[in-house]
């Protein structure tokens, strides 16, 4: 009987109570040594990571003690004392990341029970957590699925926002080569009665669509079971906090100049990030010199229509309060009413937050635009000095209305009383003030005292900056394709959490392969394909509002595969098909095909493709992500799908 020599790291970790749900510890339960020629080469280090949702500084201290598991020789006792001192010094020493400790696997001594105590001070609250690490050298049957041959760690997903897909993934570490297992997920609220339907998920990744979760606390339970006899192997539970991400209301204008008795409308747009289907109550109010206006009629609709205009000049304050069953929000606008006749300006309501690197399309409509009028958009950034230019910088072409006298010089009749409607669209890309302006020269059709009448409508925008992403850290620096497990880490800063980390690899001109994506987890352990020349990887980090940043690309020197892991990759692919793990299936399928083809291993490429084609008919009815529906279909037809990854 063949055996695999394995190093087992037992860590008894539980989440803190509900009041401490924003602090937890992640660490593997098992550390496996280098396997045989038919196994993947594993990283030589392990991570102990503290997860915290608080943005405040956290002071962390560790204490390490030990006890013998069995009778120890004097030599092992001395080694144990030395390793404890070294581990204590390392945990409490300077780190590149304060909440991450990287431990070399050979720093632990066999036969020792390491007792670690974590003390964290955040916002004058003290949190403690104790767990033990038992490091034993055991022989394990390579084909048996038992509790002590598996480690299950739930990556990411400790916090969520209702309007963002919730993602949590079970990371399996095993010293066995078996794939004879599947997953059972449960997710339910501990705040109120709400069970999430997870019955169709048997793979390692739980993804809940947006607006399924509600603000409050949930518990996620993941069971790992044997495929052959359905016996329970492992069960892991974590608590998840679903944050209230807010109710927002925006008006079509922040500041508007309008003539007396002009008919106009103020519209609104409501963004509810907590609930998709909700009832909204609107309450509009109008004030003039602190007193309520008596000419406003309907006050409980999505828009406020001044069907007869405002009869008196002056400055008016318009407020809107929107209320849902659980929250409220408000917005206001200033209306300046003047006597001079002028065009009526309206702006279509849009959300006012712009993600960095994107743009918001804004449409301004001017009606009752007479001859000798020009209409134009201006923009002024927050730092812009408007002392020299009143409105800012022009961001649109100027639309000018001419009378028929001007257009046709031979025509003697004055048609300057005719008016037009003008609509101009612009794109806003940064924070600042957008102003839609109409300027008109005086004529007999206007009641004005100066040579020019001016009216404008303005709105203000905020910029949601993209996450700040640091350079990738990759270990080891080189390895073999399809055989070496690379550990890829990064860090990102952004206030709009949780952040989504997506790791990519370039597999050709304008073609990318998704290696994996995690919610609020910044590390991936994966093998890489062989690419002629060099293998380029990067990470894209997105916040909950959709602003994204990419890290600088990292170049990894990856050697062609020796072919030793061919059978293992086919076994992985078949298991991913059985468990509907489509993203992982695509990763294995594309990596294998590209690597063998680029290395000139055409026989392996043909055998690998044939093995996939024979296995794909066993794919159960899976909810395929739209991006991968066409890829799986063409894989099943035996077609090259790399062009679909552009």
Secondary structure, 3 states (H helix, E strand, C coil): CCEEEEEEEEECCCCCCHHHCCEEEECCCCECCCCCCCCCECCCEEEEEEEECCCCCEEEEEEEEEEECCCCCHHHHHHHHHHHHHHHHHHHCCCCCCCEEEEEHHHCCCCEEEEEEEEEEECCEEEEEEEEEEEEEEEEECCCCCHHHEEEEEECCCEEECCCCEEEEEEEEECCCCCCEEEEEEEEECCCCCEECCCCCCCCEEEECCCCCCCEEEEEEEEEEECCCCCEEEEEEEEEEEECCCEEEEECCCEEEEECCCCEEEEEEEEECCCCCCCCEEEEEEEECCEECCCCCCCCCCEEEECCCCCCCEEEEEEEEEECCCCEEEEEEEEEEECCCCCEEEECCCCCEEECCCCEEEEEEEEEEECCEEEEEEEEECCCCCCCCCCCEECCCCEEECCHHHHCCCCCCCCCCCEEEEEEEEEECCCEEEEEEEEEECCCCCCCCCCEEEEEEEEEEEEECCCEECCCEEECCEEECCCECEEEECCEECCCCCCEEEEEEEEECCEEEEEEEEECCCEEEECCCCCCCCEEEEEEEECCCCCEEECCCEEEEEECCCCCCHHHHHHHHHHHHHCCCHHHHHHHHHHHHHHHHHCCCHHHHHHHHHHHHHHHCCCCCCCCCHHHHHHHHHHHCCCCCHHHHC
